[in-house]
Amino acid sequence: MTMKLSRLLQDIDTLQIIGDPERNIESLQSDSRLVEKNGMFVAVRGTTTDGHKYIPMVASTHVGAIVCEELPSQIVNGITYIQVADTAEALGKLASAWYGHPSSKLKLVGVTGTNGKTTTATLLYEMARLEGYKAGLLSTVCNYVDGRAVPATHTTPDPLPLNQLLAEMVEAGCDYAFMEVSSHAAHQKRIAGLKFKGGIFSNLTRDHLDYHGTVENYRDAKKMFFDSLPADAFALVNADDKSGLYMTQNTKAKVYTYSLRTDADFRTKVIETRLDGTLLSFNGHEVEVNFTGRFNAYNLTAVFGGSILTGFPREEVLVNMSRLVPVAGRFQTFRSADGRVTAIVDYAHTPDALVNVLDTIREIVGPDGIVTTVVGAGGNRDHGKRPMMAREAACRSDRLILTSDNPRDENPEDIINDMKKGLMPQELRHTLCITDRREAIRTALQTAEPGSVVLIAGKGHEPYQEVKGVRHHFDDREEVQNAFNEMK
């Protein structure tokens, strides 16, 4: 593939161009190790390294053009240098141009928030397919180009693979695309250059403070997404979340709200809840759904409103709401062979998510039901939420087992000790610490009393444990099934 440099730069605000702006460019990269002859290198300032320091090395590879914020001290003849104010933003726009602006050929809807992004985006994708359309999905669990699965490495990919996937969706004949927009992606401007038909906000609670530093910075990173929406887009926000209307203070998009508690454009009431489903009323229309809990009622309300704002007929949307099924690893329910013990695998890995799931379980099983929670916390991440997670789990469970969850470069026992700091002496009396996650799950299930519920939280769909930079196969769902098989 070859493209004129001047064409690539059409949407870029350049400060200075040194060299030939009409030369042909044969590739586009932000990774200095992958730069090719006659290609373009974009020097992005990342969280761990600065692409500018690789410019001298890249200049020796017969690269065609270099995009940078600061020009190097030595200008090499034959290379075109493009100086811009922000290379991260430029990379997004260049990636979009390189792949033919694929987002403008799709009805693209982004979903952001602390919890519910994956469920909401995935169910919107499934709704489009139930409506008979080809659609694409970019999510934490898996990406899809129509029905073709593409493994996911990030919640929101970097600009080049992101636009490549969108281009593949266009090539496959997709009409719609739905994607999770992480706070990292918004802050790092990975979505620059994309044209969105709409944006949806779920909620905001403490998460990713290892990256953002404060809740306010985290919130404002998500707000950047809504600030960038065009005037012909929609912004659908959760009116029951205190950050909902904050997100849309400066948006040009048309604002809509959804709620379970107050008047809104899309209002849902929970009529009846069970472990295997819920009866909901969407704007006065009762629908039986295959989901459990108020948190899922919020997700489904976002799907209901988002589907209608995307252009799907209201009557068909209501019918298809009952046909949607839960996303893998999100309140996924398993029963022992004799039906005496229920296990629930959920991705809940923040204090608020744990509260949502455990409150849902307690509401269903009642005050006399027995609930055991197995939970850990990720290594190399926000230390402050560890005691909070243990405290929330302990006060909502009859038994608590603290275990390992992607310890990464940390000692898992140190993480567990951090979690224990959130527990009162009486809570420690019904808490076990079992570092081996497999053994923790087996112990929880095999010692569970008849009629009890065991929540295994934190990993959900993830099929691995990450230890010292290596991902080892480990799937909570498989471990539950294995433990139940041993109990037959």
N, C-alpha and C positions, 0 to 999 in steps of 0.2 A: 504494500500500500504506500502511495506517495501523495503528499499534499503540499501545495504552495504555502510557504511560511506566512505570507500576507493574509491568506485565507484563515489560517489557524489563529492569527492575531486579531481577527475582526472584532471580537468581543472583549479584548484585553486593553485595559488602560495602561499604556506604556509610558515610562518616564524618559526613556532613551533607547535608541536602537543603533548599534554600531555594526556595520557590515551590510550584507545584501538581504533585504527583506523579501525578495522574490525567489529565493532559492527553494529547491525541493527538499522536503523533510520526509524521511522514510520510516521513522519510528519515534515513539514518545516514551520517555522514562523519567521517573524520579529516583530510581535506584541506580547509583553510579556504577554498580557492578554489571548492570544489564545494558548499558549504553552501547549503541552500535554506530558504525560509520554512517555519516549523513543523518544521524538521528538528532532528536532534541532532548536535552537534559534540563529538568527543572529542579533547581536547588532549593529544597524546602527545609525550613528549620523545624526539626522534629522534637519529640520529648527527650530523646536520648542522644541524638546527634544532629549536627547541622550540615545539610547538603552542600553549603558553600565551601566547606573545607575540602571537598572532593573535586572542586572545579579544576585545579591544576592537573590532577590525574585524568579527568574526563577530557580536558583539552588536548591530551596526547593521543586520543583514540580516533582522531579524524571525525569527531562529532560535528554536526552541521550547525547547531544553534544551542545556546545556553541561556536559560532564563534565570535571573537572579535579582536579589534585592540590593546587593552591593557588587559593583563591578570589581573584578580581580585586578590586582596591581599590574599584571602582565596580560595584555590583549594579544591573542594569537591570530595572525592573518589566516583568512579562510573560514573563520568561525564567526557567526552572527550572534552578537550579544544583545539580549533584550532585558532592560532593567525595569522592574515593576515595584510597586510599593509592598505587595503581599504575594509571595510566590505560592502559598498554600491556596489562596483564592484563585490565582492564575492557573494552577494545575487543574482544579475542578473545571474551569471554563475551557481549558485546552483539551482536557479529556473528552468533554462533551462535544467539542468541535471535531476532534479526531474521529470519533465514532458517529458523526453525522447528526448530532443533537437528538439522540434517541428519545429522551424524555418528552420532547415536544410532539412526538408521534404516538405517545401513549397517554392515557388518563392515569397519571401517577398520584398516589395518595400516600403521605407519610404519617407514621404513628410514633409519637414520643411520649415519655413519662417514665416513672421509676418502675412501676409494675403494670403488667397487662399488655405491653407492646407486642409481644410474640403472639399471644392469643388473638388480640384484635386484628393485627395485620393478616394473620393466617386465616381467620374466619372471613375477613373481607375477600381474600383470594378465593376461598371456597365458595363464598356467596356468588362471586362473578362466574365461577365455573357452573354452579347450579343454575344460574341465569342463562347458561348456554354460550358464554363468551370464553375466548382464550385469554389467559391472564398469567402474569408473572408475580413472583414473591421473593423478597429479600428479607431474610429473618435470621434470628439467632440459631434456630434449630436446623434449617435447611433452606437453600434457595431453590426456586423452581422456575424453569422457563417453560410455560404452559405445563405439561405434565412431567417434564424431564427434571429429575432431581440433580442439583449441583451442590456438593458439600459446602457448608458455610464455615468460614474461618473467623469472621468478625460479625458483630451485630449489624454494622453498616460497613461494607467494604471500602477500601481506598478508592479514590476517583477513577483510576484506570480500570481495575476489574469491575467496579460498579457500573461504569458506562458501557463496558464490554458486555456485561450481562443484560443491561437494558437494550443494547443493540441486538443481542441474540433474541430477546423477547419480540422486538419489532420484526426481525427476520422470520420468527416462528408464527407471525400473524397475530400476536397478542394485541388486544384492545386496551387492557387495563394492566396496571402494575401497582403493587402494594409493598411498602417497605417500612421496616423499623428505622427510626432516626435516633441514634444514640446521642447522648450529650457530648461524647468525645468527637463524634462525626460532625456535629454542629460547630463545636468550638474549633476543630481543626479544619473546618470549611471543606470537608470531603463532599458535601452536597452542593457546593458552589457550581453554578452553571446548569443545574437541574430545574426544569419547569414542573411545578406541582399543581395538580388540580385541587388538592386540598390537604389539610393537616389536621391531625386529631391529637388531643392531649388527654392522657388518662389520669395521672395523679403525680404528686411529688412528695417523696419522703427521703430520708437520709440514704445516700448511696454514692459510691465513687469519690469519696472525699480524699482518698489517696491521690487522685488526679486533680480534682478541682479545688481542694483546700477547704472550702466552706460551702454550706448549703446554699448560700446566696449566689456564689459563683456557679454552682451546679444548676440552680434554677435559671440563672441568666443565660447559661449555655443553651438550655432548651428553648428559652424565649427567642434566641437568635433565629431558630427555625421559623417561627411565626412572623418575626420581623421581616423575613425574606420572602414571604408569600406574596404573589402578585394580586392585583385588585380583582381579577376574575376568578380567584380561588376561594374555597371555603375554609374556615377555621372552626372546628368543632371541639369544644372544651367541656370538661367536667365541672359543672357549676357547684358541686358539693365539695370540691377541693379548693382550699384557700388560695392556691396558686393559679386556679383555672383562668379567671378573668385577667390576672396579671400577665399571663402569656400573650394576651391579645391587645394590650395597651397601645402598641405601636404598629399593629399589623394593618396592611391595606386590604386584606381579605375580608369577605363577609363573615361575620361572627354568628355562630349558633351554639346553643348549650344543650347539655343532657344532664339528667339528674334522677336520683331515687328519692330525694327528700323535698324538693321544692319545684315551683313552676319552671318549666324549661321547654325548649322546642321539642325535645324528645324525652318523655317522662316514662319511667318504668316503676311498677310496684311489684314487690315479691309477695305472692299469695300463699305458696306452700313450698317448703324445702325438704328434700330427702337426700340420702347419700348418692343416689343415682340419677337425680334430676330435680327440676324446679318448675313450678307453674308461675309464669310471669305475665304481667299485663303491660304491653307496649302501647302507650298512648290510648289506653282503654281497650285494647284488643288482647285477649288472653291467649297465650301460647305455651305449650308444654315443651321444655327444652332439656337437652341431655347434659346439663351443667348444674353444678351445685355451688351455693354460697353467694353472699352479697357482692363479693369482689368480682365474681363471674357475671352477676347481674349488671354490674357497671360495664364490664367488657362487652357484653351482649347489647347493652344500650348504645354503646359507641358504634358497634357493628350495625345496629338497626339504623341509627342516624346517618352514619357514614355511607351505608349502602344507598339510602334515599338521596343524599346529597351528591353521591357519585352519579346518580341517574337511573337507578333501578326502580321499577314500579313498586309502590308501597305494598300493594296486595300480595305481590309475588314475594317480596322480602319477608313479610309476615309468615307466609307458608314455609319458606325455606329456612327460617329461624329454627323451626322444629327439626330440620334435617341436618343441622350442623352438629359436629361431634368434637369433643375436647382435643386439644393439641397434646401431643406426646409429652408425658412428664409434667403435665399441669393438672393437678388434682386427679391423677390417674388411679383408679380403684382396682384392688385385687382382693379376692376372697380365698381363704383356705378351703381345701377340698371338702371339709365337713361344714363349712359355712360359719364356723364359730368365731373366726378372727378376720377383721378387715384391715388391709394395709392400704395406705394412700401415699403415693410418690408425688412429690411436688417440688418445683424449682425454687420455692421460697428461700431467698438467701439474704433478705434484709429484715430488720425488726418488724417493720410494718407488714411485710408479706407474711411473716410468721403469724402475726396477730390475726390477719384476715383469714388464713387457712384454719388456724386453731379455733377461732371464734365460730367459724362455720361448722367445724366438727362438733364443738360443744353444743351449739344450737340444735344440732340434729340428734345427738346421743343423749342430751339432757344432763342434768346435774349428777345423776347416778351412773352415767356411762364412764367407762375407764379408758383414758387416753394416754398413750405412751408416745413420746416424741424422740426421734433420733436426729441429731443435728450437729453440724460443725460450722467452721468458718474458714474462708479461703486465706491462704498465706500471701504475703506481699501485698496485702490490701488494707483497707481502713481498719485500724486496730480498735478504734473507738466504738464500733458497732458490735464487737465480740461480746462484751458483758451485757449489752442491751439485748442481743439475740437470746442469750442464755436466760436472762431474767424474764423476757416475754414468754419463752417456751415453758419455763418452770412454773410460772403462775397460772398457766392454762393447761398444764398436763398433770396427770397423777404420777407418772414416772418420766424421768428425763435421762437420756443417754447422750453424752457428749462424745463426739468422735472426730475422725479426720475428714476433711473436705478440701481437696486440691491444696495441700500444704505448700506446694511450689518450693521455694528455697528455705522455708522455715521449718523448724522442728515442730511436728504436729502436737507434741506434748506441751510446748510453749503456748501454742494457740489455744489448746484446751484450758490451760491454766489462766489465760486471759479471759476466757469465757466464764470460768468459775468465779472470777472476781465480781460478777454481777449477781451472785446468788447469796441469799440469806442462809444462816445455819440450818433452819428448818427445811429449806429447799435442797440443801446439799444432802439431807438425809434420804431423799428419794431420787438422788442423782447418781448414775454410774458414769465412769469415764473409761471408755474402751477405744483405744487408738485405732485398732484395726476395724475399718468400716464394715467389712464383710462380717466379722464376728459381732459387731454391734447390731447389725440388722438381724442376724440369726438369733442373738440373745433376746432382742426385743420381741420377735415373733414367736419364738419357741417358749417363752415364759409368759406370753400374753394370756390373760384370763378369757374364758368364753364370753363372747359379746363385746369384747374391747376393740378399740381402733388404734392402729399404730401408724403414726405419721413419720415418713422418712423424707426429710426436707433438705433442700440445698442444691441438689444436682439435677433432679428431674430427668430431662432428656439426655444429659451428657453421658457418653459411653466411656468415660475415662476418669482416672485419677492422675493429676499432674504432680510429680515428685522430682525435685531437682532438675527441672527442665525437660523431663521425659514424661510422656503421656502413656500410662499403662491402662489396658482395657479394664473397665469396671463400669457396670451398669446396675444402678439400684433396682431397676425392674427385673433384671435377670436374677439378682440376689434374692429378691422377694420370692420369685417363683421357685428357686432352688431351695430356699428355707421351707417353703410350704410343702415341696415334694418330700423333704426329709421328715415332715410331720405326718405323712400319710400312714 
